[in-house]
Amino acid sequence: MHRTTTPPSSAGSPRSPRQLALGVLMPGFNGATAPDWLLDAAAEGLGSVMLVAQNAPDIATTRALTDAVHAAGPVLITVDEEGGDVSRLQAASGSALPGAGALGAADDLDLTERAGAALGALVWAAGIDLDLAPVLDVASEPTNPVIGVRSYGSDADQVSRHGVAFLAGLHAGGVAGCAKHFPGHGATTTDSHLELPRLDISEQVLADRDLPPFEAAAAAGLDAVMTGHLHIPALGPKPASLEPAVTALARRLPGGEDRVIVTDALDMQAVSLADADGIGAACVRALQAGADLLCLGTTGGRDDVAIFEAAAEAIVGGLARGELAAEALERSIARVRTLQQRIAGYRAAAPELGPAEAEAAVAEVGLQAARAAVRVARGDVRLAGGGPPVLVDLRRRYNQATGRVAPGFANALADRAPDAQVVLAGAVDAPPLAEVLTGLGEGPVLALTREPLADVREQQDLSLLLARRPDAVVIHGGTADGAPAADRLVLAHGVGRANADAVLRLVLGS
């Protein structure tokens, strides 16, 4: 049973403070079915909701969930689905679509657009309206711990071209796209999930290097933009997601006055203490800066109702104290409603695919893209005989956006070589690597890396492994600029399932 709710105000009738607060919120929630509190909020006028992997175990289950939410109220349903290393709809198996880094490496705009269209159709098959992609950060810093192969590359023009192509694909698939992380997160060296990155650059460097992809996408019909949690002193004293000057910069993009501005997750340590009170305060500050939708982040292991209510109460309190203007929140809600009308237009022009058909389409284009992207950087990487292969996964530093040990390579290897062994050498409870290497025997060894330049311990482990087994084939899942020195080196441009399948086809033979 749902509690009695107050429906959203009709046209011309002012919304209550709570309705205004709900209209700018994008909460997360626990589980794969819609909880009563979420359905009640939808009936009251909730603006949006974000799905993550725990909400989406499979496409059919996700569609039942989203149909229930849409039936309760006109909620904009979003998902953080980039393909590649960041996948929520195919989290268990690993994405069948390689991420932006692989698409940039293949450098085929038609392929990128087809990838966007296939992913868009999958997102729509799940009943989701807005994909929080493409990533338009320029990966100019090889030691960046959070962007890396989520970007199309280190060149602004390349990121611009592929971002526009991917956005066109999403539209063709029937969904809207949200570019991130404005005004550009690619040059940072810290993870904003854990602390606030500081980027000491001039406005001119920002304009020349980081803004062009967002300008190109905006001119091509970008639907929404996500502001990032990074501090650029040249633009103001606050994190970009809470900085009025950054919001003003986003509004100056082509079509920016009508475009929805979404914050990155406000539970991230860069802007809050990740507790309910901290998130509530961050909500008020983001609205003061001019944001339209407030992403509250994931709620795994936390009280989703407490976080949601704390955010709503903080906004209602801000309205009561005059810290927030009702008129500004009304404009934000109107922007979201306009976006929903655009999405209806995309869907009217796009074929709707069933779950199986949509997943097959993603797999087909994903295989093409991953094979086009994989590169042999050095040496003969084909494994000879000598017994079942061993994959030593050296990834150590936890990445809040992508996870530390995404299962794509382990799953793909198990399918191709059921007798293969997988060693999670970077796991917290793993034995010392020297002991692991002693017990490996003489079979062929694959070493998987992601960021040895940024993570000293990952590089130390790789050096030890290569000293013991110089014949090991190193598979690098990070950026080409961040690849380690090795005699036998393959560049996978990601660690998703599609990347893994393409690499193992090359290394093990088809």
Buried (B, 14 or more C-beta within 10 A) or exposed (E): EEEEBEEBBEEEEEBBBBBBBBBBBBBBBBEBEBEEBBBBBBBBBBBBBBBBBBBBBBBEBBBBBBEBBBEBBEBBBBBBBBBBBBBBBBBEEBBBBBBBBBBBBBBBBEBBBBBBBBBBBBBBBBBBBBBBBBBBBBBBBBBBBBBBBBBBBBBBEBBBBBBBBBBBBBBBBBBBBBBBBBBBBBBBBBBBBBEBBEBEBEEEBBBEBBBBBBBBBBEBBBBBBBBBBBBBEEBBEBBBBBBBBBBBBBBEBBEBEEBBBBBBBBBBBBBBEBEBEBBBBBBBBBBBBBBBBBBBBBBEEBEBBEBBBBBBBBBBBBBEEEBBBEEBBBBBBEBBBBBBEBBEEBBEEBEEBEBEBBBBBBBBBBBBBBBBBBBBBBBEBEBEEEEEBBBBBBBBBBBBBBBBBBBBBBBBBBEBBEEBBBBBBBEEEBEEBEEBBEEBEEBBBBBBBBBBBBBEEBBBBBEBBBEBBEBBBBBBBBBBBBBBEBBBBBBBBBBBBBBBBBBBBBBBEE
